[in-house]
Amino acid sequence: MKPLIFPIVAAAFLIATLGCASHTAVTPFNVVVRGSSSSCTLAVDDRIVTTAELLEIARPEAKSRRRAQINWATEETPYRCIGGAIYALQLAGFKDVATPAEPLQ
């Protein structure tokens, strides 16, 4: 039975390695949300954009199967601003929209 262990372990390692090689690390499409109780601001690559511009920029990125990530500037950023950005990215075609637990520092 011992001679069968090496081929099985080698095959499992090869399958795991090939599976991991096909999933290269892709940087997420980042959107920063800032806002107060009266207004929201969206930024992509340090450029302030409107919701319509965000949709235009995000659609090609969603087609490339990247994931989106929304960061917010402060703890005072209203959830409606964050929710609006999530909705816009979903409209653009993103299936995976992440939000970190803490605001940017």
Buried (B, 14 or more C-beta within 10 A) or exposed (E): EEEEEEEEEEEEEEEEEEEEEEEEEEEBBEBBBBBEEEEBBBBBEEEEBEBEBBBEBBBEBBEEEBBBBBBBBEEEBBEEBBBBBBEBBBBBBBEEBEBEEEBEE
